[in-house]
Amino acid sequence: MKNLGQMMKQAQEMQARMAELQAKLAQTEMTGSSGGGMVRVTMNGKGELRGVKIDPALLNPDEVEVLEDLIVAAANDAKAKVETHVADKMRELTGGLSLPPGLKLPF
């Protein structure tokens, strides 16, 4: 039974560290960009969109589709950075322990 008690204690410690990590991720911000930095999108570590910056030179009514594409590209860049950051932090938290396929944390 001592082994089970130790496992429960470790699980509780991991849960506490996970909660702490999630709080830190909510405060972390990553910025993705496109168009040579003319469009920048900022997301927090939970993948929530926090801001969009657009260079005024892109505000041409005849080129709306270009601007839309640049926003999507910047958002995807920010999302990729967030996912990489979260994966790195999870690896640190779990000590490199591999999670089962399809299991993603902390989302």
C-alpha positions as CSV (number, residue, x, y, z in Angstrom):
1,M,0.0,0.0,0.0
2,K,2.9,2.3,0.6
3,N,3.7,2.3,-3.2
4,L,0.1,3.4,-3.9
5,G,0.3,6.2,-1.4
6,Q,3.6,7.4,-3.0
7,M,2.0,7.3,-6.4
8,M,-1.0,9.3,-5.2
9,K,1.3,11.9,-3.7
10,Q,3.3,12.2,-6.9
11,A,0.0,12.6,-8.9
12,Q,-1.1,15.4,-6.6
13,E,2.3,17.1,-7.0
14,M,2.0,16.8,-10.8
15,Q,-1.5,18.2,-10.6
16,A,-0.3,21.2,-8.6
17,R,2.6,21.8,-11.0
18,M,0.2,21.5,-14.0
19,A,-2.1,24.2,-12.5
20,E,0.9,26.4,-11.9
21,L,2.0,25.9,-15.5
22,Q,-1.5,26.7,-16.9
23,A,-1.5,30.0,-14.9
24,K,1.9,30.9,-16.3
25,L,0.9,30.0,-19.8
26,A,-2.1,32.3,-19.5
27,Q,0.3,35.2,-18.8
28,T,2.8,34.2,-21.6
29,E,2.4,35.9,-24.9
30,M,3.8,34.9,-28.3
31,T,3.7,37.1,-31.4
32,G,3.5,35.7,-34.9
33,S,4.1,37.9,-38.0
34,S,3.7,37.9,-41.7
35,G,4.4,40.2,-44.6
36,G,7.9,41.1,-43.3
37,G,6.4,42.1,-39.9
38,M,3.6,44.3,-41.5
39,V,1.0,42.1,-39.7
40,R,1.6,40.9,-36.2
41,V,-0.8,38.7,-34.1
42,T,-0.3,38.1,-30.4
43,M,-1.7,35.1,-28.6
44,N,-1.3,34.0,-25.0
45,G,0.0,30.5,-24.0
46,K,-3.6,29.2,-24.0
47,G,-4.1,30.1,-27.6
48,E,-6.3,33.1,-27.0
49,L,-5.9,36.0,-29.4
50,R,-4.7,39.0,-27.5
51,G,-3.9,41.6,-30.2
52,V,-3.5,42.4,-33.9
53,K,-1.2,45.1,-35.4
54,I,-1.5,46.0,-39.0
55,D,0.9,48.4,-40.8
56,P,-1.3,51.2,-42.2
57,A,0.4,50.8,-45.6
58,L,-1.6,47.6,-46.0
59,L,-5.0,49.3,-45.7
60,N,-5.8,49.4,-49.3
61,P,-9.5,48.6,-50.1
62,D,-8.4,47.1,-53.4
63,E,-6.2,44.5,-51.6
64,V,-8.4,43.2,-48.8
65,E,-7.7,39.6,-49.8
66,V,-3.9,40.2,-49.3
67,L,-4.5,41.6,-45.8
68,E,-6.8,38.7,-44.9
69,D,-4.2,36.2,-46.0
70,L,-1.5,38.0,-44.0
71,I,-3.7,38.0,-40.9
72,V,-4.3,34.3,-41.2
73,A,-0.5,33.6,-41.8
74,A,0.4,35.7,-38.8
75,A,-2.2,33.9,-36.6
76,N,-0.9,30.6,-37.7
77,D,2.7,31.7,-37.0
78,A,1.7,32.8,-33.5
79,K,-0.2,29.5,-32.9
80,A,2.8,27.4,-33.9
81,K,5.0,29.4,-31.5
82,V,2.5,28.9,-28.7
83,E,2.3,25.2,-29.4
84,T,6.0,24.8,-29.4
85,H,6.3,26.7,-26.2
86,V,3.6,24.7,-24.5
87,A,5.2,21.4,-25.7
88,D,8.6,22.5,-24.3
89,K,7.1,23.5,-20.9
90,M,5.1,20.2,-20.8
91,R,8.3,18.2,-21.5
92,E,10.0,20.1,-18.6
93,L,7.0,19.4,-16.3
94,T,6.8,15.7,-17.1
95,G,10.5,15.1,-17.2
96,G,10.4,14.0,-20.8
97,L,7.6,11.5,-20.1
98,S,5.8,10.8,-23.4
99,L,2.0,11.2,-23.3
100,P,-0.2,8.7,-25.0
101,P,-1.1,9.6,-28.7
102,G,-4.0,12.0,-28.9
103,L,-3.6,13.2,-25.3
104,K,-2.7,16.9,-25.3
105,L,-2.1,19.0,-22.3
106,P,-3.0,21.5,-20.9
107,F,-5.9,22.0,-23.4
